[in-house]
């Protein structure tokens, strides 16, 4: 007879997948908006001191991170990429866009939790 699996051990994979799916959906939509030149993204990046090329770079990072976060072996690394993008969005919104900065903080907190929950896999992947 197999031993019973306790609650936290059994729910952790579910929590990880919910966080992964949430972040993937969010950043894949954001990547689509940037890469398809949605007017709100074009206007937002026009307010930054960099050119529109930066919108494509951010969109590609969001696309790569959104895909990677769904692949269990590299999910933590994808979350790190997305956290870097999120920190940049926080500063862009405060310094240039003067928009709501609460959303990047909440998204960043979720990404930090995702990274923390996968810290052992990240260390292993990086050979630490």
C-alpha positions in Angstrom: 0.0 0.0 0.0 1.4 3.4 -1.0 1.8 6.0 1.7 -0.7 8.8 1.7 0.5 12.1 0.3 -0.1 15.0 2.7 -2.0 18.1 1.6 0.8 20.7 1.0 2.8 18.2 -1.1 -0.2 17.4 -3.2 -1.3 20.9 -3.8 2.1 22.4 -4.6 2.1 21.2 -8.3 -1.4 22.7 -8.7 -0.3 26.0 -7.3 2.7 26.1 -9.5 0.7 25.3 -12.6 -1.9 28.0 -11.7 0.8 30.6 -11.3 2.6 29.5 -14.5 -0.6 29.6 -16.5 -1.6 33.0 -15.1 1.8 34.6 -15.8 2.0 32.9 -19.3 -1.5 34.2 -20.3 -0.7 37.7 -19.0 2.7 38.0 -20.7 1.7 36.3 -23.9 -1.2 38.7 -24.3 1.1 41.6 -23.6 3.6 40.3 -26.1 0.9 40.0 -28.8 -0.2 43.6 -28.1 3.4 44.9 -28.5 4.4 42.7 -31.5 1.1 43.4 -33.4 1.6 47.2 -32.9 -1.6 47.8 -31.0 -2.1 51.5 -30.8 -2.0 51.7 -27.0 1.4 50.0 -27.0 2.7 52.2 -29.8 1.5 55.3 -27.9 3.0 54.1 -24.6 6.4 53.4 -26.1 6.4 56.7 -27.9 6.4 58.4 -24.5 9.7 56.6 -23.5 13.1 58.0 -24.4 13.9 54.9 -26.5 12.5 54.2 -29.9 9.8 51.8 -31.1 12.5 49.1 -31.4 12.4 48.8 -27.7 8.7 47.8 -27.9 9.7 44.8 -30.1 12.5 43.8 -27.7 10.1 43.9 -24.7 7.5 42.0 -26.8 10.0 39.3 -27.7 11.2 39.0 -24.1 7.6 38.7 -22.9 6.9 36.1 -25.6 10.0 34.0 -24.7 9.3 34.3 -21.0 5.6 33.5 -21.4 6.5 30.3 -23.3 9.4 29.3 -21.0 7.3 29.7 -17.9 5.0 26.9 -19.2 7.9 24.5 -19.6 8.6 22.9 -16.2 12.4 22.4 -16.7 13.0 26.1 -17.5 9.9 27.7 -15.9 12.0 29.4 -13.2 14.3 30.9 -15.7 11.3 32.2 -17.7 9.9 33.7 -14.5 13.3 35.5 -13.9 13.1 37.0 -17.5 9.5 38.1 -16.9 10.5 39.6 -13.5 13.2 41.7 -15.2 10.6 42.9 -17.8 8.2 43.7 -15.0 10.8 45.7 -13.0 11.4 47.7 -16.2 7.6 48.3 -16.6 7.4 49.5 -13.0 10.1 52.1 -13.6 8.7 53.1 -17.0 5.3 53.6 -15.5 6.6 55.7 -12.6 9.2 57.8 -14.5 7.7 58.3 -17.9 4.1 57.1 -18.4 2.8 58.3 -15.0 0.4 55.4 -14.9 -0.8 52.9 -12.3 2.2 51.3 -10.7 0.3 48.8 -8.5 -0.1 46.3 -11.2 3.6 45.7 -11.8 4.1 45.3 -8.1 1.4 42.7 -7.9 2.7 40.9 -11.0 6.2 41.1 -9.6 5.1 39.6 -6.3 3.5 36.6 -8.1 6.7 36.2 -10.2 8.8 36.3 -7.0 6.6 33.6 -5.5 6.9 31.5 -8.7 10.7 31.9 -8.6 10.8 31.1 -4.9 8.7 27.9 -5.3 11.1 26.8 -8.1 14.3 27.9 -6.5 15.8 24.4 -6.2 15.1 23.7 -9.9 16.6 27.0 -10.9 19.8 26.3 -8.9 20.0 22.9 -10.5 19.5 24.3 -14.0 22.2 26.9 -13.4 24.6 24.3 -12.0 24.7 25.8 -8.5 
